């Protein structure tokens, strides 16, 4: 049985962790900035809850995965 056990490996190569971290954090910060600009420039009557939720969700996903890859690239395995 010990011969049939495969070791656990990452689906993403370790050499791509810093690149993915930088890319995802950059995209997340750009989407966050666009969210803040949208909130500051639109009036209460023209705001759309769905646009706010979608923009917030996209920014949250990219910042979350970017933070994860940043931690993995720095050697903190979570």
C-alpha positions in Angstrom: 0.0 0.0 0.0 2.9 2.4 0.7 4.1 2.0 -2.9 0.8 3.3 -4.3 0.7 6.5 -2.3 1.5 9.7 -4.3 3.1 12.7 -2.7 1.0 15.9 -2.4 2.2 18.6 -4.8 1.0 22.1 -5.6 -1.0 22.5 -8.9 0.9 25.8 -9.4 4.7 25.7 -9.8 6.5 27.3 -6.9 8.4 29.5 -9.3 5.2 31.2 -10.3 4.2 32.3 -6.8 5.9 35.7 -6.8 4.5 36.5 -10.3 1.0 35.5 -9.4 1.2 37.4 -6.2 2.2 40.6 -7.9 -0.3 40.2 -10.8 -3.3 39.4 -8.5 -2.5 42.1 -6.0 -2.1 44.7 -8.8 -5.4 43.7 -10.4 -7.1 43.7 -7.0 -5.8 47.2 -6.1 -6.9 48.5 -9.5 -10.4 47.2 -9.1 -10.5 48.6 -5.5 -9.4 52.0 -6.8 -12.2 51.9 -9.5 -14.7 51.0 -6.8 -13.6 54.0 -4.7 -13.7 56.3 -7.7 -17.2 55.0 -8.6 -18.4 55.6 -5.0 -16.9 59.1 -4.9 -18.2 60.3 -8.3 -21.7 58.9 -8.4 -24.7 60.4 -6.7 -27.0 58.4 -4.4 -29.6 58.2 -7.1 -27.3 56.8 -9.8 -25.6 54.1 -7.7 -26.2 50.5 -8.5 -26.1 47.9 -5.7 -25.3 45.1 -8.1 -22.4 46.9 -9.6 -21.0 47.6 -6.1 -21.4 44.0 -5.1 -19.8 42.7 -8.3 -16.9 45.1 -8.1 -16.4 44.4 -4.4 -16.4 40.7 -4.9 -13.9 40.8 -7.8 -11.6 43.0 -5.8 -11.9 40.7 -2.7 -11.2 37.6 -4.7 -8.1 39.0 -6.4 -6.7 40.6 -3.2 -7.4 37.3 -1.3 -5.6 35.1 -3.8 -2.8 37.7 -4.2 -2.3 37.7 -0.4 -2.2 33.9 -0.4 0.4 33.7 -3.1 2.4 36.5 -1.4 2.5 34.4 1.8 3.4 31.3 -0.2 6.2 33.1 -2.1 7.7 34.4 1.2 7.7 30.9 2.7 4.7 31.0 5.0 2.8 27.9 4.0 -0.9 28.2 4.9 
